[in-house]
Amino acid sequence: MSHRSYQTLAASGAAVLGLFGTTCALDGLWWEAGMFGFVAVFLIEASIREARAHRIAEARERTARGNAQEQPLLVPCCPFWTSSAGLVHAPDCHTWSTR
C-alpha cells in the first residue's frame, strides 16, 4: 500500500467515524460517540504521521541525490593517469581536468 493510499484511507476512516460519532451524539448515545471520536483521533494522527514520514523520506532522498551530484567526474587527462588506473598522477601533468 502506498503512502498516499494509506493516508487517504486513514483520513477517510476518521471522517466516517466522526460522522458516526456525531450521529450517536445527536441520538444521546454518548458512550458510543466518545468511542468513535477516540478512534477517529487516532486515525487522524496516523494520517498526519504518514504524511510527515513521507516528507522526511523525500527530503533525505533529495539530499542524497544532491550530495552525489556534487562530486565531479574525473576523466583521464594523460597517459600516465590512464595506465595507473587513476591511482597516481604524473607530477608534471598540467591537463588535470574534471567534467
N, C-alpha and C positions, 0 to 999 in steps of 0.2 A: 504494500500500500504506500503510495507516495505521500510526501509531507502535505501536499495541498489537499488531497482527498481526506486524509486523517483530520486535518484542521477543519475542513468543511463539515465533515461528519460530526465532529465534537461540537462545533458551533450550532449545527442544526439540531443535534440532540438536546443541547442546552435550551434552545428556543422552544422546542416541543415540550420539554419538561417544565419550562417556565409557563407556557400556556396551560398545561395540565394543572400546575400549582395554582395559577390564578383562578381557573375554573373551580378547583376544590375550595379555594378560599372564599369565593363568592357563594358556594353552597354551604359554607360553615364547617367544612372538613379541615380543620386547622392542622391536625397531625399529618395528614397526607400532603397538604400544601407545603408544610415545613420540610417534609422528606423530599418532595420534588424539587423544592428550591435548593436544598442542601446538595443534592446530586447535580443540579444544573450549575451551581457554582464550581464544583469540581470539573465539570466538562468545559466550562469557560476557561478555567485556569489551565487545563490540558491543552486547549486550543492556543492559548497565548504562549505557553511553553514551547509548543511545536513550532510556532512562527519564529520565536526568538532563537531556538536551536538552529533552524534553517538559515536565518540571517547570519548567525555566527559562523556556521559552516561555509556559507558563501564568502564571507569576508576572509576567512582563513585560506580558502582556495584562491581568491584573487591575490592575496598577499603572497602566497607560494608561487603563483604564476608570475607575479611582478618581480620577485626575487630571482627567479630562474632566468628571466629575460635580461637582467642587468649585467650578467657576466658575458663579456664579448666572446665571440667565436674566434679562436686562433686559426690562422691559415699559415701554411708553410711559406716562409719568406726566403729561405736559402737552401741549397742542397745539404748543408751540414745539419740543419734542423730536421730536414726530411729523413736523412739517413739515421739519425739517432732517435727517431720516433718521438721527437719533441722533448726528450728528457734533458738534453743540454743544448746550449746555443753558442754559436760562434761569437767570441767577444768582439770581433771587428765587423759584425754584420750591422749594416745601417738600414736595412729594409724591413725591420721588425714591423709587422702590421697586424691590425685587428680589423675584423669586418664589422 
